[in-house]
Amino acid sequence: MTSSKVNETPETLVLGAGPAGLACAMELARAGRRCTVVERDQQIGGLAKTLTVREGDDVFLTDIGPHRFFSKNQYLYDFIEDLLAEEWRRVPRLTRQFVEGKYYNYPVNFGQVVRNLGFLKSVRIGIDYFLARLRYDVLGKPLRTFEDYVVANFGRSLAEFSMINYSEKIWGVSCADIHPDWAKQRISGLNLLSVLRNAIGFGGKKGPKSLVDEFYYPQFGTGRIYEAIGERLLSKGTDIHTESRPVRVAHDGKRITEVDIETPGGVQTVRPEHVVESVPITAFLELLDPKPPQAILDAAGALRWRNQVYLFLTLDKEQVTKDNWIYFPQKDIPFGRTSEMKNFSKDMCPEGTTSFFVEFFAFESDKIWTMEKDEVLEMVLPFFEKWDFFKREDIRQCYLWKRSHVYPIYDTSYKDNVELIRSYLDGLENLIYVGRPGRFRYTNQDHSLEMGIIASRMVLEGRRYDMDTVGAENEYFEKGPIYEKRI
Ligand SMILES: Cc1cc2nc3c(=O)[nH]c(=O)nc-3n(C[C@H](O)[C@H](O)[C@H](O)COP(=O)(O)OP(=O)(O)OC[C@H]3O[C@@H](n4cnc5c(N)ncnc54)[C@H](O)[C@@H]3O)c2cc1C
């Protein structure tokens, strides 16, 4: 985005232009401070960017996996509203699971489950729940894994139906090997009884709209938030170097002393006062010179990431379904989720058309990771034709994208490894590491933005804040009223 010459002595060097890095740069710019942002990709926005696909005069926009905005932090809504004004809109939410040819609301609606599954299976859900309470409450079985947590709260049958199968698709490992932190973030405060209360009309349905019913979304895709930040930054003199990356981070054990940046124009060395890093923590550790102790490298080597493969179809069809997105927990269906961007904003595709986004979860060793576009299309098309979503002749074009380091895997040893790495990195006093990849934390946009904002305060105020307080409430993140606009 800017000239290939990198400022040799920036006050702050920001590595990675995703939500976390950009929020930091934006807050610094607002305080009248310039910084240098370095981003590996051509486009800023990280996992939350919106891609533009041109087919002749027709333009299709898509997030890389649908991104709705939700937060309990008023500051963030104001932050985005200031950037997007009337482009920032409320969207009604419809999210469902599709199991054995039937739709189920998400989050789970017990009444609907009973109607669709029938009396016997519903009785089974009740008995399993009773047995689970007995095992975990009365007999005191400890909650050591994600599986324990969801079985204790929902009983095995409902847990498998609604959470375990889908979670195993995301992570590619058994839920018995997933840390309960994942459950705290996803379902804390929810259990079979609360779901039942909602089903029979107590709680949830009355009162203000909640994050379950509606969310905020920019008119032209979630990436507009980050493009708007980019525009503001450039107007305030902040340098953003895209297609550039750090290749060496030198330190003296106490401070980062210099960073070599590879840009399209060659490698340049910079000596920043502060480094705010949001690139994958495992990759960052490999750049350190001298290398970290072997125990730290071993801990980094034990951290695992899950990748994603995305198939994007443009369709000559008015609409596939009314859903924002649909989950497919069944193990015999190769993809995990689909989304239709038109149902977020009609401006995401030309009139009379729609688009369809299909997400797969993968390790590099999985077959899907190496498959070609046409192979992937042929694998999934029979499902969509059978369910009457669309037909081969509706497809205009098909695109395939792949991304690594998408999900930090919360396996049962991740926490110890992350803590060890952090105790080492915290010894570098001018380093602040933030964001989903930078802290190996499963964050949404709001928590990444918040971390970036906190990082800027550390720079501006010259003091440390505890980054782990972001999202530390450990509450089911869809609870709470939706924010009312101020303008
Ligand atoms: C499929 C999917 C759906 C999601 N849905 C939602 C949603 O509905 N709502 C929501 O709020 N959030 C959602 N998220 C989460 C959201 O995308 C992330 O929380 C957010 O993007 C994280 O921001 P970040 O800055 O921490 O990290 P990232 O977005 O990962 O940004 C890191 C940046 O660093 C860059 N980088 C990496 N390596 C290097 C390097 N070596 N040198 C230079 N730059 C580098 C990357 O290119 C990237 O731009 C979703 C994520 C996914 C994958």
Ligand as a Chemical Component Dictionary entry (heavy atoms), coordinates in Angstrom:
data_LIG
# 
_chem_comp.id                   LIG 
_chem_comp.type                 NON-POLYMER 
_chem_comp.pdbx_formal_charge   0 
_chem_comp.three_letter_code    LIG 
# 
loop_
_chem_comp_atom.comp_id 
_chem_comp_atom.atom_id 
_chem_comp_atom.alt_atom_id 
_chem_comp_atom.type_symbol 
_chem_comp_atom.charge 
_chem_comp_atom.model_Cartn_x 
_chem_comp_atom.model_Cartn_y 
_chem_comp_atom.model_Cartn_z 
_chem_comp_atom.pdbx_ordinal 
LIG C1  C1  C 0 -14.193 -19.077 9.133  1  
LIG C2  C2  C 0 -14.130 -18.005 10.177 2  
LIG C3  C3  C 0 -15.280 -17.381 10.604 3  
LIG C4  C4  C 0 -15.224 -16.391 11.567 4  
LIG N1  N1  N 0 -16.381 -15.777 11.958 5  
LIG C5  C5  C 0 -16.330 -14.748 12.813 6  
LIG C6  C6  C 0 -17.520 -14.051 13.158 7  
LIG O1  O1  O 0 -18.629 -14.395 12.727 8  
LIG N2  N2  N 0 -17.407 -12.990 13.992 9  
LIG C7  C7  C 0 -16.211 -12.581 14.493 10 
LIG O2  O2  O 0 -16.180 -11.572 15.203 11 
LIG N3  N3  N 0 -15.069 -13.235 14.204 12 
LIG C8  C8  C 0 -15.096 -14.310 13.386 13 
LIG N4  N4  N 0 -13.945 -14.980 13.062 14 
LIG C9  C9  C 0 -12.708 -14.628 13.765 15 
LIG C10 C10 C 0 -11.943 -13.452 13.173 16 
LIG O3  O3  O 0 -11.648 -13.675 11.819 17 
LIG C11 C11 C 0 -10.646 -13.323 13.950 18 
LIG O4  O4  O 0 -10.918 -13.208 15.322 19 
LIG C12 C12 C 0 -9.832  -12.100 13.589 20 
LIG O5  O5  O 0 -9.611  -11.995 12.213 21 
LIG C13 C13 C 0 -8.495  -12.227 14.288 22 
LIG O6  O6  O 0 -7.763  -11.063 14.076 23 
LIG P1  P1  P 0 -6.211  -11.033 14.394 24 
LIG O7  O7  O 0 -5.703  -9.727  13.986 25 
LIG O8  O8  O 0 -6.050  -11.474 15.786 26 
LIG O9  O9  O 0 -5.596  -12.207 13.488 27 
LIG P2  P2  P 0 -5.629  -12.407 11.907 28 
LIG O10 O10 O 0 -6.939  -12.001 11.352 29 
LIG O11 O11 O 0 -5.190  -13.814 11.681 30 
LIG O12 O12 O 0 -4.530  -11.394 11.386 31 
LIG C14 C14 C 0 -3.153  -11.699 11.420 32 
LIG C15 C15 C 0 -2.479  -11.009 10.243 33 
LIG O13 O13 O 0 -1.085  -11.316 10.253 34 
LIG C16 C16 C 0 -0.667  -11.588 8.921  35 
LIG N5  N5  N 0 0.532   -12.414 8.958  36 
LIG C17 C17 C 0 0.633   -13.724 9.261  37 
LIG N6  N6  N 0 1.910   -14.115 9.181  38 
LIG C18 C18 C 0 2.629   -13.034 8.829  39 
LIG C19 C19 C 0 4.005   -12.796 8.617  40 
LIG N7  N7  N 0 4.897   -13.769 8.730  41 
LIG N8  N8  N 0 4.404   -11.551 8.303  42 
LIG C20 C20 C 0 3.501   -10.535 8.176  43 
LIG N9  N9  N 0 2.178   -10.704 8.366  44 
LIG C21 C21 C 0 1.752   -11.933 8.695  45 
LIG C22 C22 C 0 -1.869  -12.298 8.315  46 
LIG O14 O14 O 0 -1.809  -12.270 6.888  47 
LIG C23 C23 C 0 -3.014  -11.484 8.886  48 
LIG O15 O15 O 0 -3.325  -10.382 8.087  49 
LIG C24 C24 C 0 -13.979 -16.009 12.125 50 
LIG C25 C25 C 0 -12.820 -16.640 11.700 51 
LIG C26 C26 C 0 -12.886 -17.634 10.747 52 
LIG C27 C27 C 0 -11.632 -18.315 10.309 53 
# 
loop_
_chem_comp_bond.comp_id 
_chem_comp_bond.atom_id_1 
_chem_comp_bond.atom_id_2 
_chem_comp_bond.value_order 
_chem_comp_bond.pdbx_ordinal 
LIG C1  C2  SING 1  
LIG C2  C3  SING 2  
LIG C2  C26 DOUB 3  
LIG C3  C4  DOUB 4  
LIG C4  N1  SING 5  
LIG C4  C24 SING 6  
LIG N1  C5  DOUB 7  
LIG C5  C6  SING 8  
LIG C5  C8  SING 9  
LIG C6  O1  DOUB 10 
LIG C6  N2  SING 11 
LIG N2  C7  SING 12 
LIG C7  O2  DOUB 13 
LIG C7  N3  SING 14 
LIG N3  C8  DOUB 15 
LIG C8  N4  SING 16 
LIG N4  C9  SING 17 
LIG N4  C24 SING 18 
LIG C9  C10 SING 19 
LIG C10 O3  SING 20 
LIG C10 C11 SING 21 
LIG C11 O4  SING 22 
LIG C11 C12 SING 23 
LIG C12 O5  SING 24 
LIG C12 C13 SING 25 
LIG C13 O6  SING 26 
LIG O6  P1  SING 27 
LIG P1  O7  DOUB 28 
LIG P1  O8  SING 29 
LIG P1  O9  SING 30 
LIG O9  P2  SING 31 
LIG P2  O10 DOUB 32 
LIG P2  O11 SING 33 
LIG P2  O12 SING 34 
LIG O12 C14 SING 35 
LIG C14 C15 SING 36 
LIG C15 O13 SING 37 
LIG C15 C23 SING 38 
LIG O13 C16 SING 39 
LIG C16 N5  SING 40 
LIG C16 C22 SING 41 
LIG N5  C17 SING 42 
LIG N5  C21 SING 43 
LIG C17 N6  DOUB 44 
LIG N6  C18 SING 45 
LIG C18 C19 SING 46 
LIG C18 C21 DOUB 47 
LIG C19 N7  SING 48 
LIG C19 N8  DOUB 49 
LIG N8  C20 SING 50 
LIG C20 N9  DOUB 51 
LIG N9  C21 SING 52 
LIG C22 O14 SING 53 
LIG C22 C23 SING 54 
LIG C23 O15 SING 55 
LIG C24 C25 DOUB 56 
LIG C25 C26 SING 57 
LIG C26 C27 SING 58 
# 
